[in-house]
Amino acid sequence: MALLDTLGDLWSRASRAMGLENADRFPPGHPSPYTRWNKAYFDIASDLKGDRMESIVCAAIANTPYVFGEIRNPTPRMQRALLGIIESRLRRADAPADLVHLLIKAYRQPHTPDIVPGLRAAIAANAQYDAHIQAHAVLAYLGDAPAGFGVIEAQR
């Protein structure tokens, strides 16, 4: 059986290197090792670089924001994509509580990086309330945050 396991591992590595599989995480060595997504929602070849994978996921969020719910521990760029959609909905006077629920769910995961200082604490402070009240509290916090939606990340 050890030979079959070894052959299976080699086949898996080769198919990943050739891009024959859909990726559900960034390649080894990426700065966001805990980020995972449901590969049924994202058609990302496994041989792509991490930055390209992230661009594809962010484009998917921009086109269909509800796919954000299929991402565990989203990167700051993915979060900014969702925050941009929330902001545009607020400008149209459309209540984005459904999208804020996705953001709240993401921030309840321990390895999600904070892009808005204090947002995790604001979410935790309202955890005992109804989901609708939590969403409005988070929207109020984001509206009052000095760097709420326009957070710019320095490129490395």
N, C-alpha and C positions, 0 to 999 in steps of 0.2 A: 504494500500500500504506500510505502514511502516514495516509491518511484512515481506513482500516480499523483501524489501530492506535489512532488517536485515538478513534474510535467505541467500540472495545472497552474502552479505558480509562474513557471516560465511562460506559458501561454497567456496568462493574464498580464504579465509585464509587457510581453511583445504586443499584444493587442492594444494595450494602453499607449505604448510608445508610438504605434502606428496610427493612433486616432480612431480605432475601430469601435471604441466604447464611448458611451456618453459619460461625461464627468459629473460627479456629484460633490466635488470639493476641489480646492485649489491644489496645484502640484506641490510636492514636498519642498519645503524651504520658503514657502510664501509667508508674508507677515501675518496672515489671518488663518492659522492652522485649524481653528475650531469652526470655521464657517462651512456649512453644508447646505445643499439644496436638493430638492426632490427632482431627480433627473428626468422624470416624466413630464415636467413643466418647462424644462430648459434643454434645448438641443445644443449641447456644447461638447465638441470633440475633445477627447482626453489628451490629445497632443498639443493643445494650445498653451500659450504662456498665461500666467496668472492674470496679468493686466488685461489681456484680451478676454479671458473668461469673465472677469469682473465687468468689463464693458458690455458684454452680451447680457449678463444678468441685469445690469442697470437699464439697458435698453428695453428689456422685457418688463421691468417694473414701470418704466415710463409709458409703455404701451398698454399694459394690463396691471394696474397697481395691486390687484389682489394676489398676484403670485408672490408678493412679499411675505405672505403667510406661509409659504412653502420653503422659507429660508431660515435656518437656525444660525444664530450668532452673526447677523449681517454686518458687513464691513461699513465703515463710515460713509463711503461713497454710495453704497446701496441705501443706507439710511437717508442720505441727502437726496437721492432720487425720490424716495417716498415723501420726504418733507417738502420737496418742490411741488409735488402733486397736491399735497395738503394745502400748501400756500395758494396754489392756483385755484383750488376749489373754494377757499375762503374768499378770494377776490371776486369770485362769481356769486358770492352769498350762498354757496352750497355747503351744507353741514357735512364735513368729512369725518364724522364720528366713527364710521366703519373702518376708515384707514388708520385713524388714531388707535383703534383697538389692536390693529396689527402691530403698530409701533410699541404699544404697551406690552403685548405678548413677547415681542423681541427683547425688550428691556428686562423682562423677568428671567431671561436666560443669563447665566453667570458670566459668560465670555463675550457678551455683546459690548463692544467699545462705546463709550459715551462720546457723542459728538456735540451735545448741548450740555454745558456744565450744569449739574444739579437736576437734570431730567430724571435720572434714576431715583433720586431722593423724592422728587415730586410725585412720581408714580407710586413709590412705596408709601408715601404719606396718605394717599387716597385709596389704598388697596382694600380697605374695609367697605368702601361704598359700592353702589351699583355701577355696572360697567358704563352706563350712559353718563353718570356723574363723573366717573374717572376720566372719560374722554373729554368732557368739557373742562375739567380741571387741568388736564394736560394741554389742551388748546389755549387756555388762559395763561398757563406757564410759558408756553412757546411764544405767545404774543408779547409777554412782558420780558422775555429773555433778551439781553442786549445783542447777542449773536444768534438769535433764534433760527432763522432760515438761511441766512447768508453766510454760513460758516465756510471759510475757504481753507482747504487743507494744503499745506506746502508740499510741493512735489519734491521727491527725493532725487 
